[in-house]
Amino acid sequence: MENFRKESDLLGELNVPIDAYYGVQTQRAIDNFKISGQLLSSYPYFIKGLAFVKKAAAKTNYELGLLDESLYFTIAAACDDIIAGKFHEQFPVDMIQGGAGTSINMNANEVIANIVLEKLGKNKGEYEFCSPNDHINLSQSTNDAYPTAIKMGLLQMNEGLADRLQKIVSAFRAKGEEFQDVIKMGRTQLQDAVPMTLGQEFEAYAANLEEDISKLNNNADLFVEVNMGATAIGTGLNAPVGYADLCAKNLARITGFPIVSAPNLVEATPDTGSYVIYSSAMKRLAVKLSKICNDLRLLSSGPRAGLFEINLPPMQPGSSIMPGKVNPVIPEVVNQVCFKVIGNDLTVTFAAEAGQLQLNVMEPVLSHAIMENINFLSNALDTLREKCIVGITANKEVCLNMVKHSIGIVTALNPYIGYKQSTQIAKEALESGNSVYNLVLQKGILSQEKLDEILDPKNMLKPHNK
């Protein structure tokens, strides 16, 4: 027992590891919630968000005369340690838990209180000098501190996700420039359509993903509205007059984000609409990213019996039985990440819908799903860019030969010989194996000079006058 200290709460006494900065309520959460195996300590930005909130609350309480100067500055210093990355291992509770986040809030309260006690030269657990509830949680409830901390974490995490997305957009754009002279067939419904360049295809991927940077950032802007000062249900019980607005201003100064107090704290306390719309933006990104990975796998299929228009960097042997086989493992893993993100979005939807009356108790699984998605997407974007996109090469001759032998180029003849005659030429070419080019000349429909001009692939890459 010498390795433990005793702490007590509503339910009685419990042994806590003697060196732990967390306390009895955290220990109960460790014992009760062995669920996902993904601990709060795995989400550093969430921990920093908790420290931001507790520092802003302490500053507000000090400015309103509820904390003495010495204790305030010590609490602030403890929060700064956590913001700097220290003590994160002291947050061992499972991300998915009952209690509407109370265990996570108390984990933060206890850790900060014991850091303060250590700075004051006291022993851990001597809460009469600095209490997790009476000092660190002063003028707060889990129901305002916890969702505000989630939002502070998500604002930080979104910055990283948007940055990674911008980097892969730039990588696709660079490939678009590299492949701007590679002529190939475009396809609709997996059938030959009309010519294009491989550069146009990759630039389209860049433009497609670039749209989502602003979508993510705009939706993340909803997180700047917080309900600090709402306490339990939004009425502000046990918070002093002026606390809500002042705390929001302090939080803005500390984080650098334009934090504001929600205009209606009773409405804001159970509301999870901002999470739903941000999650939907990630789902949109996942859907787009997965489609692009599908394309990369198709375009690189083969090498002898597929499209084989591009080469993906070979990353590992592809089979335990088929010698020489190399699989598109990077697009494959990104596809799977996208499936996970789409599934987590449904979790967010159900969790948001499950709110009742003045609180949504499902915020733990909701926040975990969103933060997991940000981490998954961030890692997937880096992996796809570094291990796939930047190393893609084009099979220029394969692409050009497909254009030359495609039935699809007959579309360019429509304005000159009409749809009906173009259809007849296409059908005969398909049935006979002859080329569109040869059939038009054999039938004397157009001169060779005019036909060469019309069917030059480079003339079919953009609008032009007849």
Summary of the structure (lengths in Angstrom):
residues: 466
radius of gyration: 30.2
end to end distance: 91.0
largest distance: 101.2
contacts: 1574
relative contact order: 0.10
helix: 62%
strand: 8%
